[in-house]
């Protein structure tokens, strides 16, 4: 082989190496969103397909309504869905496919704690602020400076549920929990608090997304004679459990975690079998409150659905407030990821807080909302009302 051939080969090799190195640098170079354009993008992260696919659209609707009610002169806010499919791996893939968009400056994110935990490294590395509307496992905000959670956490929820069981005069409790970080974490927290206050756990069973027949589990649990059953899972399975329990004549009281707090889906799915069910709620719509009433009227007018005026999931209030918080920051000129992150970190006192539908929101050093507590609701007349 001649000298010219060797040179040609070296030039080809150098070119290949150059392409590989350039590709690596593109992958590793942080995204620098533009602050000079006339449009920014906000990603709504949640389930738009798969189990709990009913949640994504209502959250996106609430976010869109929040920006519609808080227009920003000279700036268009584009709201896009980022579909987790209720699956941690799918959530990671969807986020990885979205964070490189230079116009994407913030997220309103995460229905499931499992997806929030799985997506944490992607969001943190991208330097992308995420306002969390639902994921309540306490570990979600561990080592997560770009996470800002509006909802209360499950350590508080477990206490609220166990204390409610005692107030309902339950002495023997059966637990059904969804086998993920949310369901297991809530069940474990309830069990610990129940032990401290003298409530006996007589039976515990887990289930997963594929479970649709609970009859054998319920039959075994019924034989243990609990006077209350706790459900730590999501509304799609809760409706099945309630209906199959009724078919078996299982007459225990039912208490559920906030994954069931969805009036539209619970009442439609379980009908009369939902009556009298107690549910923990991060927020209960109080229609005597002007802000809550205004939000509900605007939501129903914009998204009438079947016209039943069943209340949307309570997480819509947090998603709507998240949009309001971001809109305020954008109005003040914080239009990059870094600027919005600094703005959100500075919302750390009542004076800098945001007074929205769900109340006053400001964050502690972990990024969790301060002084936010779970409440208890009960289904009466096919509607959620605050429990006494």
N, C-alpha and C positions, 0 to 999 in steps of 0.2 A: 504494500500500500504506500502511495507517494505522500510527500509532505503536504500537498494541497488537500488530499483526502483526509489526512489527520486533522488539519486545521478545520475543515468543514465539520468533521465529527465533533471536535471540541466546541465549535460555535453552536451546533445543535444541542449538545449537552448543556452548555451554558444557558441557552434559551429555555430549555426544559426546567433547569434549576430555578431560573428567574421566575417562571410562571408559578412553580410550586411555592417559592418564598412569597411572592406577591399574594397568592391565594391565602397563605397562612396569615399574612399581615392583615388582610381584609377581615378574616374571621376573628382575629384577636384585637383589632382596633375598635375602641369603644365608639358607639354610635353618638354622633353629635347632632341632636335635633336642631333644625333651623329655628331661630327666634325672629327672623325677619319676614317670614311668609305671612300670608293672610289666612292660613288654615292650620289647625292642629287636629290630631286624632286622639280620641279617648277609646281605649279598649274595654269592653265589658266581658269579663271572664266568668264563664259559668256553663252549665249544661244546656245546650241547644239541641242535642240529639242524645239518644240512649235513655237510660233511667233518669227520671227527674227532668226530662226535656221541657216540661211545662215551666220550669223556673227561669231559664235563660231569657225567653222573650219578655216576661213581666219585669225582670230586672232591667233589661235594655230599655223597655218602655219608660220605666221610672227615671232612668238616667237621661234619656232623651227629653222627657218632660222637665227635668231639672235644668237642663241647658236652655230649653225653650223659654222657661220662666226667668232666666238670667242671661239675656242676650248681651253680647260683648261687641261694642262698636268696632267695625273694621276687621273682625275676626270670625271665621267660620269654624265651628266645632263639629267635626265628623265623628259619629259614634259607630263603632264597628263591633261585631260579635267575635269572641275568641272562644271556641267550643272545647270544653273539657270532656264532654261525653260522660261525665261522672266517673272518669277513670284517671288515676294519677299519671299513667304513661301517656295517655292522649293529651292530658293537660300540658305536660312537658313539651311534647311535640308541637302543640298549637302555639305555645309561648315562644319556642325556639323559632318558629316560622313567622313570628310577628314582631319580635323586639328589634329587628334590624331596620324597621321602617323609621326613617328619620323624623317623620311627622308625629309619631306616636310618643306622647309626652307623659301619659299617666294611664293607670288602670283603675277601674272599679271592679273589684275582683273577689272571686272564690265563694262558692256556695258550700263546698265540702272542705273540711279541714285536711283531708288526705291530699286533695289537689293543691291546697295552699302550701302544705309541707313539701310536696314533690316539686312544685314550681318555684320554691324559694331560691335555690341557687341561680336559676335563670334570671329571675327578676332582680336579684341583688347584683349579679354581675353586670346586668344591663343598666344599672343605676336608674331603674324605672319606678317611680313612686306608685304604690298600689294601696288604694283605700278599700278595706275589707268590709263587706256588707253582711257576711254570714259566718264564715269559718270561725268556730269558737273554741277549739282546743287550745289550752293555754300555751302549748309549745309552738304554736304558729309564729308568734312574735319573738321567739328566742333567736338572738343573733340575726335579726332581720331589720336593719335600719331603714329600709325602704318600704316596710309594711306599716300601715296605719289602720288600726282596727276600730270600727265604730260600734261594734256589738259587744255586749258583756261576754265573759268567758265561762267555760264549762265548770270550773271549780266553784264559781258562784251558783251556776245552774244546778249542780248536783245537790248543793245545800238547800236551795229553794225547793227542789223536788222531794227530797227526803223529809224536810220539815212539813211540806204539804201532805205527804203520806201520813205523817203522824197526826196532823190536824184533821185528816179524814178518818181518823181512828183506825188506821190499818195497823195490824199487829203482825200479819204474815204477808210477805210480798214475793211475787214471782217476777223475774226480769227477763225480757226479750230484748236482745241488742243486736244492732247491725254490726257486722264484723269489720269495722274500720276504726281509724283513730278517734273519730267522733263518738261512735256508738260504744266502743269498749271503754274509752276514757270516761264517758258519762256514767256508764254502769259501774265502773270501779269507784268513781267519786261518790255515787249514791250509796254503794255498799259500805264505804268507809263512814259516811255520815250516819247511815242507818244503824250501824253498830254502836256508834256513840250515843244515839238517842233511844236505843232499846227496840228497834224495829227489826224483826227476824226476816232473813232472806231464805225462803223455803225451796226455791228452784230457779235455775238460770239456764237460758239457752241462747245461742247465737244463730244468726242467719246471714245470708249473703244476697247479692243482686239477683241470683237465679232462683231464690226461694219464692214459690208462689202457693205452695200447699203447706199450711201451718197446722193442719188438723191433728196430726200425730203429736206434735209438740204441745199443742193446746190441750189435748187429751191427757197427756202425762202431767202437765201443769195443773189442770183441773183436779186431778187425783190428789195433789198436794194441798188442796183447799186453801189457796191464798185468798185474802179478802181484798187484795189490790194487785193489779198487774202493771208494771212499769214497762213502757216501750221506749227504747233508746234507738231511734232510727228515723226514717224519712216517711213522708206522708203516703207515698205510693204503696208501701208495705203495710203501714198502719191501717189503711182502709181495708185491706185484705184480712188482716188479723181481726179487726172488729167484726167484720161480716162473718168470718168463719167461727169466731167465738160465739156470736149470737146464734148461729146454726146449731151449735153444740149445747146451747143453754148455759153457757159459761157466764155466771151472773156477778162476777167480781167487778169492783170499780176499776176503771182504767185511767192511768196517768201517763203522760207522754212528754218526751223532751221536745225542744223547739223545732226539731226537724219535721214535726207534725203540725206546727202552727201555720196552717195555710187553710183559711176558711173555704176558699173556692174549691180546692181539691178534696179536703176532708169531707165536707158536706155533700159534694157531688158524688164522691166515691163510696161513702158509708151511709149516707142518708140518715134514717132514724137511729141507726146503730151508733152514730156519732154523738147523739144527745147525752149530755151528762159527762162527757169525757173531759178530764182536766189536762191542760197542756201548759208547759212552761213557755214563756214568750219574752223575747228580747224587747218587745214593744207591743203594747195593745192600743189599737186605734181608739182614741177617745173622741167620739163625734161631737162632744160639747166643746172640744178644743178647736179654736178657730183655724189654726194651721193644719191640723189633721183633717178637719172638715173641708177646707179649701183644697188640700191635696187629693182627697178622695173624690170630690166633685170633678176636679180637673182630670183625674185619672180615668174615671168612668166616662167623662165626655170625650176624651181622646181615644180611649180603648174600651168601647162598650161591651165587647165580648158577646155573651148571650143575653145581656140586659138584666141579669138577675141582681146586679149590684152587690154580689158577695164580695167581701173585702179581699183585695190582693194580699199576697204574703207580706208579713210584717217587714221582711227584708227590703221591700220596695221603699219603705220610709228611709232606711239607711242608705240605699242606693241613690235616692232622690237628694238626700242631704249631702252625700259624697259629691254629687254633681254640683250642688250649690257651693260647697267648699272649694272645689276646683275652679268654678266660674269666678268666685271672688278673687282667687289668686291670679287667674288669667286677666281679669280686669285691672289688677294692680300691676300688670306687666310681667308676671312670672310665666314665661312661655317656653322654657326649656325644662328638661328633666331635672337638671341641677338646681335651677331657680325654684321650681315647684317643690323640690325636696326641702330646700332651705325654708321656704314659706310654710310647709306643713310642720316642720320641726319647731317652728316658732309659734304654732298654735298649742301652747302649753299652759295657759292660764285661763280663768274664766273671762278675763278682759279680752284676750285674743281669740276666744272660742267662737264657734259658729252656732247660732241659735236657730235650729231647724225644726222640722216636723217631729223628730224623735227626741227633741230637747237640746240642751247645750252640749256641744261636742268640743272637747280639747283633750290632748294626749299627754300621757306620761312619758318617761324616758324610754320605755319599752315600745312605745307606739300604740299602747292600748288606751281606749277612751277612759277618762277618769270618772269615778262615781257612777258608773252605769251598772244597774242591777237587773236581773231577770225578774219578771212578774209572773203571775199565774192567771190563766184564763180558763173558762169553762164554756162548753157549748150549751146554749139555752135557746130554744126555739129556732134551731138551725143557724145560730150566729154565735160568734165568740163574744163573751162579755168578761169583764174583770171578775175574778173569783173573789168571794168574800174572805 
